[in-house]
Amino acid sequence: MNRERPTAPPIQKDWALFLDADGTLLPIASTPGEVTCPPGLLPLLGALAGELGGALAIVSGRPLSQLRGLFPEIPCCLVGHHGRESDRWPMPDLPDLDFTGLLDRAREVAVEFPGILIEDKQIAVALHWRRNPTAEAALTALAHEYVQQLDGYMLQAGRMVIEVRPTGGKGDALRRLMAHPPWRGRRPVFVGDDLADESGFAEAAKSGGLGVLVGKRTESVASRHLKDVAAVHEWLARGLHGMQSASSRGQLLPVGQPGGSSNDGPLSRGAR
């Protein structure tokens, strides 16, 4: 769907908020390891999680271990590997795969195209060409060749990256969380910037919510838009202020109702 989209509406207390990390909450860097959390973002997310009764999740293609390092001690759900792992559920059983062949071939490509990044995620491999755009065709062809040898794996295209990863997606994670408190009964809103977020947008809309596309990309099923990472932070801050102002005026929802503070349920956050 390619069209002009209205700006994302103000955040409401009955929402379940799902946020992508890189390109949405975090600025894009040359390599994933160079990304840092902007000042003020952690307390903002913590306060938002409180106002939403815990119904806030960060859903990323990064491994869960990296998300914990980037977003420490925030009272929200972290979901990594495009929904395959989370601090709310155990990692599912996956085939015992050996990526040695793919990694060796990628290193050969790196000799011809210096500057590419080969990211070994243990259960997935991402091939980045941000620092050498001329490598796109070679890395894409390599990923296509290798994924055909794997059952239960797929290709995930992204901005200057292609990833060989397990099947499933962020929409699956949204659906799984929405079946349990504190998300159940709320309106899901998924915010993201890349192709991997499309399943989240679609699942949110299917469940009566909406998708919010971040950045300049045009083709998307998302119905709303935010300009860039800075606009996301501003939107989150305005939403927090609006909810806090409503609470101070006594416009509170009962516990257990959408927007209330019940966190009971099998997926409610416990000690890590």
N, C-alpha and C positions, 0 to 999 in steps of 0.2 A: 504494500500500500504506500504510494508516494503522494503526499499531499501536505499542505500546511497544517500544522497541529497547534491547537491552543496551548497556552502555558499550563503546567500542572496546577490543579486547584490547591487551596490551603489544606494542610494536613488536618484530619479529623480524629477525634478520640476513639471512634469506632473502627479505625483502620487497622489492618495488619500490614506492616511495612516491611518490604523485602528490598534490600539494597545490594547492588553489585559493588565490588571493591574498585579495581583498577579502571580508570576512565570515568568513574561515577563518584565515588567517595575520595579516591586517590588520584593524583595527576599521573599521567603516563610518563615513564622514564625510558631511557635507552635500553635498560635491562630490568627485569623484575626485582633484582636485588638492590637496585638503586632507589626504589620507591620508599618513601617515608610517610608517616602519618602527619598531616598538617597540624600546626599548633591549634589547640582549641577544639579539634574534632572529637577527641575521645570524651571530654565532659559533655559536649553537645549530644553525642549519641547516647551516653548514659542517661542524661536527663530525658531524652525522647523515649527511651525504653521505659523509664518510670512512668511517664505520662500515658503511654500506650499499654500499661499493665503488663509489660514484658513482651508484647507482640511485635517485636522487631527482630529481623534476621539479616545477617550479612551473608550473601550467597555468591560464591566466587569460584573461578576455575583453579585458584591456588590450592595447594595442599592445606589441610587444616592446621598443621604445625606453623606454617607461615602466617596464617590469619591470626593465630594466637599471639604471635610476635608483634604483628601490626596493630592489633586491637586488644590489648591486655585488659583484663578486669572490667570489661563492659558487661552489664547484665542483659545480654541479648544472646540469641542463638547464632552460632557460626557454622556455616555449611561450606565445605570445600570440594574440590574435584568435581565441579558442576553437579553437585547433589549426591555424590557417591559416599561422602563421609561427613560426619557432623559430631558436635559435642552432645547431641541428643540421641544419636543412634550409633551402633557399632558399624565399622566398615563391613560391607557385604563380602562374601567369599568371591574371589576373582580367580580366573585361570592363572596358573603359575607360569607366567610368560617370561621369556628371555629377550630383552630388547637389544642384546649385544649386536646383532646384525644391523639393525636400524641405526644404532649409535655409531658403529664403525663406518657405515656408508655416509652418514651425516658428517663425520669427521673428514672423510675424503672430499666431500663437497666444500667443506670449510677451507680446505687448502686452495681450491680454485676461487672461492668467494670469501676472502678474509672479512672478519667482523660479524659473521652470523653467530647466533647464540643457539646452542643445543641444550635444552632444559630437560633433564631427566627427573621426572616426578615420581619415579618408582612404579606407579601403576599407569603412567602415561608418559609420552614424550612430546614436547613442544619444540618446534623449529621456528626460530625468529629471524627475520631478515631486516629489521628496522635499521640496523647500522650498515646494511648493504642491500638496497632494494633490488639490485640486479640478480640476486639469488632466488627471487620468488619462484620462478618457473622450475628451477632444479629441485628446490626443497618441496614444492607442491607435488611434483612428479614422484619424488622419493616416498613421500607420505602415502600417496595413492597406491603405489606399488606395494608397500609394506602392509597396509591395512587389509588388503585383499587376502592376506595369509592368516588373518585373525578372526576367530569367532567371538562375538560379543563386544567388538570394538568398532569405532566409527571415526570419521574425520570431523574435526571442529575447526572451521575457518574463523579467523579473527583479523584484527588490524595488524597487518604485517607479521602474521604468525599462522601456522597450521599445526594442529595437535592431533596425535593419535591417542584416543582415549576410550574408556569404557562407554558403552551405550547408556542412554538415559540423559537427563538434562535438568536444568534449573526448574523447569515447570513441574517435574516429578517431585522435587524437594518442596516446592510451594504446596502442591496438593497434599503431600504427606503431613506437613506441618498444620495445614488448615483443618485437618481431621481431629486436632487435639487442642485443648486449652494451652496457652491463652489466645491462640489464633482463631479457634473455632467460633463461628457466628459473626466474625468481623468481615469487613470489606477488604480484600487483598489488593494491594498496590505494589507493583514491581517496578523498580527504577534501575535502568541499565543503559549501556551505550553500545554494546557490541553484538555480533550475530549470535553468540552463545546465550544472550538474554532473551532472544525471541520466544523461546518456549516458556519463559517466565511471563512475558507479556501476554501470550496467548492463554495460558492457564489462569492468570489473574482475570482476564476478560471473561473467560468461560465461567468463572466462579462469581461473577457479578462485580468485579473490580475493574481496574484499569492498568495499563502499562504506560510508563513515562520514559520516553527516549531522550538520552542525553547526547548532545553533540550535533555534528553536521550530517550524519548519515540520514538518508531520506527514505529508503525502502524499509518499511517496518510495519508490524501489526499494532504497534503502540499507538494510542490515541492522543497522548499528551506529550509535551516537550519541555526540556530545560536546556539552556544554551551550552553549558559546560560545567566542569567540576565546581568552579566558584559559584555558579548559579545554583547548583545542588546544595552547597553549604548554606547559601543565603535562604533558600527555600526551607531547608530543615530548621534554621534558626527562627524564621518567621513562624513556621508551624509550631515550634516549641513555645514561642511567646504567646501565640494565639490560644493554645491549649491552657497554658498557665494562667492567662488573663481570664479565660472562661471559668477555670477552677476557682480563682479568687473571687469571682462574682457569685459563686455557689452553684454553678451549672454543672454539677457532678452527676455521673451515672452510678446507679447501684452496683455494688460488687456482684460479679457473675453475669452482668449484662454487657453487651458490646461496649467497650471503652471502660469497663469497670476494672477492678484490680485483682480478680481471681487469677492465680497462677497454678491451680491444681491440675493434675493430669499426668499421664505417663511421660510426656515430653517436657514437663516443666523443668526449669533450670535448677540443677543442684550444684553442689560443690564440684569443681573440676579436679 
